[in-house]
């Protein structure tokens, strides 16, 4: 098991040190150390010195490994899902007496790939088919000319994604294809997982262990585990076991006349039993808008009280409750349209789904009401809904408060999503639920989620924060944390929005932190207050010399917010700064930023 703050009693620094030590120990050394620690604990309890005999007894009586082949698990993770599955799978393999090394892809030395024997890759896909940040360098190496031949290597890939994106599970597909091209032998077929991945990940793990056992001559036919993926995650609050948090405050942060509505929501975490850190997420389990549910039921002409199956296991709910709480009904995807063509018996739809360009255009901005309005069905029944629809995904929000400053609370910053498309007003499922239908005193189901790839320094490292719009949330949390810890290192915030007078989120707090030297520098970009639109990347370019100086002095760089435009523009501007001020070529600047990512000095939480 790769130790972390979420699965052990150690803090982040201790867990990192222990992981580095343990991964360099042979199986015999690990077993000896385990026996020594057991002996030492017993000796302390008895008031005597530990003896080596206990460790040797444990070593000599330890079950033999099932195979001489060593197993390597590599994960590429943006928000921690792939890492969590990697840790569960490693534990599962150790239960079966296999020797396992677990590593993030950016911590794995590429030259060690030729030493790998059995390789398991677990990776998410980010953005438009891109690898997560901590998988970029390994992905590039594997697809480059220096990648070694992998004859004799067995492999298997678990790919995480979101089928509403065009390049669903693309990174996992890339790894799977390339490992085969390099001569690797596939243990089992790649498993692609949508947002609700627990059951498929469970099947993938068990199928791989069965194959490993079979090739090792073990007669066990069916793999069983002491706990499933879902139960391993339920040791604390989770999607399957949420905490109902009371809403303390729900405030509109924007001024009168703003084009936007950003809510500051404060929730009570009384007796939650778990801490969080700046950079972590709060996950909200939302409900669909009752008006949309009613419109869909009316369109389908179904009985809202009818009990319907919600999965293949036979679990049931009344139709209205299922459409409100269980199924996603506001987003169309390519797989959904393909399933609909088979299920609803509409000839026109069956013909149109053959045209990929039409599918790509049609699903943009439309929902299930549109689908059944445009392609009515005489044969589709309420009992078929579970075959068509996926579960309603939870929503993740960057935490905007410090646990040390607010131990019984958690704050989030939520931008309400509203737009008009295809003749109807539309709204974000969770953001508008929070904006319009949740009041102080109400409770909502939530849980905390660690984000191991967006962690702030607690030493004297200078910090540059780039967070326009709601992307400012984790930086507010970090400022509160710095006050509690008394940190004195330099900090620099770049914030942007439309208008200074109505959209400067948490304005008073930022100005107080600036006055009190908790914040060293503040640069603002309000795009609609000038004739020519100005964004945060323009402010970075304006201060390129100072920005470069901070980087050369070891500053850590954090970016949070919009992925499609802002994050890309900011990255290009930072590369420009390195070229302009440091005399680097474009290739050298990219290499420098890649190295910063490996050193955890360049972290992004973009969406």
Long-range contacts (C-beta under 8 A, 24 or more apart in sequence): 1-87, 1-90, 1-91, 1-94, 1-102, 2-83, 2-86, 2-87, 2-90, 2-102, 2-103, 4-83, 4-87, 4-450, 4-452, 5-277, 5-450, 6-84, 6-236, 6-450, 7-87, 12-455, 23-101, 23-103, 27-65, 27-99, 28-59, 31-58, 31-59, 31-62, 32-56, 32-58, 32-59, 34-58, 35-59, 63-97, 64-97, 65-97, 65-98, 65-99, 66-96, 66-97, 66-98, 66-212, 66-213, 66-216, 66-218, 67-98, 67-99, 67-212, 67-215, 67-216, 69-117, 69-118, 69-154, 70-99, 70-100, 70-101, 70-116, 70-117, 70-118, 71-98, 71-99, 71-100, 71-101, 71-117, 71-118, 71-119, 71-120, 71-212, 72-100, 72-101, 72-103, 72-108, 72-116, 72-117, 72-118, 72-119, 72-120, 73-100, 73-101, 73-102, 73-103, 73-120, 73-122, 74-103, 74-104, 74-105, 74-108, 74-119, 74-120, 74-121, 74-122, 74-138, 75-102, 75-103, 75-104, 75-105, 75-121, 75-122, 75-123, 76-104, 76-105, 76-121, 76-122, 76-123, 76-124, 76-131, 76-132, 76-134, 76-135, 76-138, 76-139, 76-171, 77-104, 77-122, 77-123, 77-124, 77-132, 77-134, 77-135, 77-452, 77-453, 78-124, 78-126, 78-132, 78-133, 78-134, 78-453, 79-124, 79-281, 79-396, 79-449, 79-451, 79-453, 80-449, 80-450, 80-451, 80-452, 80-453, 81-124, 81-160, 81-197, 82-122, 82-123, 82-124, 82-132, 82-158, 82-160, 83-452, 84-233, 85-122, 85-158, 85-160, 85-197, 85-201, 85-229, 86-122, 88-205, 88-229, 88-232, 89-120, 89-122, 89-205, 91-232, 92-205, 92-209, 92-225, 93-209, 93-212, 95-225, 95-226, 96-209, 96-212, 96-213, 96-223, 98-212, 104-134, 105-134, 105-135, 105-137, 105-138, 105-139, 106-133, 106-134, 106-135, 106-136, 106-137, 106-138, 106-597, 106-598, 108-138, 110-137, 110-138, 110-141, 110-146, 113-141, 113-142, 113-147, 113-148, 113-150, 114-148, 114-150, 116-150, 116-153, 117-152, 117-153, 117-154, 118-153, 118-154, 118-155, 118-187, 118-212, 119-153, 119-154, 119-155, 119-156, 119-179, 119-184, 120-155, 120-156, 120-157, 120-158, 120-208, 121-155, 121-156, 121-157, 121-158, 121-172, 121-175, 121-176, 121-179, 122-157, 122-158, 122-160, 123-157, 123-158, 123-159, 123-160, 123-171, 123-172, 123-175, 124-159, 124-160, 124-161, 124-171, 125-159, 125-160, 125-161, 125-165, 125-167, 125-168, 125-169, 125-170, 125-171, 125-172, 126-171, 126-563, 127-563, 127-564, 127-606, 128-165, 128-166, 128-167, 129-165, 129-166, 129-167, 129-170, 129-171, 130-170, 130-171, 131-171, 131-174, 132-171, 132-453, 133-453, 133-597, 133-603, 133-604, 134-453, 134-597, 135-171, 136-594, 136-597, 137-594, 137-597, 137-598, 139-171, 139-174, 139-175, 142-175, 142-178, 142-179, 142-182, 143-174, 143-178, 147-178, 147-182, 148-182, 149-182, 149-183, 150-179, 150-182, 150-183, 150-184, 151-183, 151-184, 152-183, 152-185, 153-179, 153-182, 153-183, 153-184, 153-185, 154-184, 154-185, 154-186, 154-187, 155-179, 155-184, 155-185, 155-186, 155-187, 156-186, 156-187, 156-188, 156-190, 156-204, 156-208, 157-190, 157-191, 158-190, 158-191, 158-193, 158-201, 158-204, 159-190, 159-191, 159-192, 159-193, 160-193, 160-197, 161-192, 161-193, 161-194, 162-194, 162-195, 162-393, 163-194, 163-195, 163-333, 163-334, 163-335, 163-336, 163-390, 164-331, 164-333, 166-334, 166-360, 168-192, 168-194, 168-335, 169-193, 187-211, 187-212, 194-390, 195-390, 195-391, 195-393, 196-390, 196-391, 196-393, 198-228, 198-229, 198-230, 198-233, 198-240, 199-229, 199-230, 201-229, 202-228, 202-229, 202-230, 205-229, 236-273, 236-274, 236-447, 236-448, 237-272, 237-274, 237-446, 237-447, 237-448, 238-447, 239-283, 239-285, 239-394, 239-447, 241-447, 242-285, 242-445, 242-446, 242-447, 243-269, 243-272, 243-445, 243-446, 243-447, 244-443, 244-444, 244-445, 244-446, 245-269, 245-410, 245-443, 245-444, 245-445, 245-446, 246-270, 246-441, 246-442, 246-443, 247-438, 247-439, 247-440, 247-441, 247-442, 247-443, 247-444, 248-409, 248-440, 249-440, 250-434, 250-438, 250-439, 250-440, 252-435, 253-413, 253-505, 253-506, 254-502, 254-503, 255-501, 255-502, 255-503, 256-502, 257-502, 258-498, 258-499, 258-502, 258-503, 259-498, 260-415, 260-416, 260-497, 260-498, 260-503, 261-415, 261-416, 261-418, 261-435, 262-413, 262-414, 262-415, 262-416, 262-469, 262-470, 262-503, 262-505, 263-413, 263-414, 263-415, 263-416, 263-431, 263-434, 263-435, 264-400, 264-411, 264-412, 264-413, 265-411, 265-412, 265-413, 265-414, 265-434, 265-438, 266-401, 266-409, 266-410, 266-411, 267-409, 267-410, 267-411, 267-412, 267-444, 267-446, 268-408, 268-409, 269-407, 269-408, 269-409, 269-410, 270-408, 272-448, 274-448, 275-403, 275-407, 276-399, 276-403, 276-410, 276-448, 276-450, 277-403, 277-450, 277-455, 277-456, 277-481, 278-399, 278-402, 278-456, 278-474, 278-477, 278-478, 278-480, 278-481, 279-398, 279-399, 279-451, 279-454, 279-455, 279-456, 279-474, 279-477, 279-478, 279-603, 279-605, 280-399, 280-448, 280-449, 280-450, 280-451, 281-396, 281-397, 281-398, 281-399, 281-448, 281-449, 281-450, 281-451, 282-396, 282-397, 282-399, 282-410, 282-412, 282-446, 282-447, 282-448, 282-449, 283-394, 283-395, 283-396, 283-397, 283-446, 283-447, 283-448, 283-449, 284-394, 284-395, 284-397, 284-412, 284-430, 284-434, 284-444, 284-445, 284-446, 285-392, 285-394, 285-444, 285-445, 285-446, 286-392, 286-394, 286-395, 286-429, 286-430, 286-433, 287-324, 287-325, 287-392, 287-429, 287-433, 288-323, 288-324, 288-325, 288-327, 288-329, 288-330, 288-392, 288-429, 289-427, 289-429, 289-432, 289-433, 289-437, 290-324, 292-329, 292-330, 292-367, 292-369, 293-320, 293-323, 293-324, 293-329, 295-369, 296-323, 296-329, 296-368, 296-369, 296-372, 297-323, 299-369, 299-372, 299-373, 300-372, 300-380, 300-382, 302-382, 303-382, 306-382, 308-382, 308-383, 308-385, 308-386, 309-383, 309-386, 310-386, 311-386, 312-386, 319-382, 322-385, 323-385, 325-392, 326-391, 326-392, 327-385, 327-386, 327-389, 327-390, 327-391, 327-392, 328-389, 328-390, 328-391, 328-392, 328-393, 329-367, 329-368, 329-369, 329-389, 329-392, 330-367, 330-368, 330-426, 330-429, 331-367, 332-362, 332-363, 332-366, 332-367, 332-368, 332-370, 332-371, 333-363, 334-359, 334-360, 334-363, 336-363, 336-388, 336-389, 336-390, 337-362, 337-363, 337-371, 339-387, 339-388, 340-371, 340-375, 340-388, 343-380, 343-384, 343-387, 343-388, 344-372, 344-375, 344-377, 344-379, 344-380, 345-377, 345-378, 345-379, 345-380, 346-375, 346-376, 346-377, 348-375, 349-375, 365-419, 365-421, 365-422, 365-426, 366-421, 366-422, 367-426, 369-424, 370-422, 370-424, 392-429, 395-429, 395-430, 395-431, 396-449, 396-607, 397-473, 398-470, 398-471, 398-473, 398-474, 398-477, 398-560, 398-605, 399-448, 399-473, 399-474, 399-477, 400-472, 400-473, 400-474, 400-476, 400-477, 401-476, 401-477, 401-480, 402-477, 402-478, 402-480, 402-481, 402-483, 402-484, 404-480, 404-481, 404-484, 404-485, 405-480, 405-481, 405-483, 405-484, 406-480, 410-446, 410-448, 411-476, 411-477, 412-473, 413-470, 413-472, 413-473, 413-476, 413-505, 414-470, 415-469, 415-470, 451-605, 453-603, 453-605, 454-558, 454-560, 454-603, 454-604, 454-605, 455-600, 455-603, 456-481, 456-556, 456-558, 457-489, 457-556, 458-485, 458-487, 459-489, 460-487, 460-488, 460-489, 461-489, 461-554, 461-555, 461-556, 462-489, 462-490, 462-491, 462-492, 462-550, 462-553, 462-554, 462-555, 462-556, 463-489, 463-490, 463-491, 463-492, 463-555, 463-556, 463-558, 464-491, 464-492, 464-494, 464-547, 464-550, 464-551, 464-555, 464-556, 464-557, 464-558, 465-491, 465-492, 465-493, 465-494, 465-558, 465-560, 466-493, 466-494, 466-536, 466-540, 466-557, 466-558, 466-559, 466-560, 466-561, 466-570, 467-493, 467-494, 467-495, 467-558, 467-559, 467-560, 467-561, 468-494, 468-495, 468-496, 468-497, 468-525, 468-535, 468-536, 468-561, 468-562, 468-566, 469-496, 469-497, 469-505, 469-561, 469-562, 470-505, 470-561, 471-559, 471-560, 471-561, 471-562, 471-566, 471-605, 472-505, 472-506, 472-560, 473-560, 474-558, 474-560, 474-605, 475-558, 475-560, 476-506, 476-509, 479-509, 479-513, 479-518, 479-519, 482-518, 483-513, 483-518, 490-520, 490-521, 490-550, 490-555, 491-518, 491-519, 491-520, 491-521, 492-519, 492-520, 492-521, 492-522, 492-523, 492-550, 492-555, 493-519, 493-521, 493-522, 493-523, 494-523, 494-524, 494-525, 494-536, 494-539, 494-540, 495-522, 495-523, 495-524, 495-525, 495-536, 496-524, 496-525, 496-526, 496-527, 496-534, 496-535, 496-536, 496-539, 497-526, 497-527, 498-526, 498-527, 498-528, 498-529, 499-526, 499-528, 499-529, 500-524, 500-526, 500-529, 535-566, 535-569, 536-566, 536-570, 537-566, 537-569, 537-570, 537-572, 537-573, 538-573, 540-570, 540-573, 540-574, 540-577, 541-573, 541-576, 541-577, 544-576, 544-577, 544-580, 544-581, 545-581, 547-574, 547-577, 547-581, 548-577, 548-578, 548-580, 548-581, 548-582, 551-577, 551-578, 551-596, 552-582, 554-601, 555-601, 556-600, 556-601, 556-602, 556-603, 557-596, 557-601, 557-602, 557-603, 558-603, 558-604, 558-605, 559-603, 559-604, 559-605, 559-606, 560-604, 560-605, 560-606, 561-606, 561-607, 562-606, 562-607, 563-606, 563-607, 566-606, 567-604, 567-606
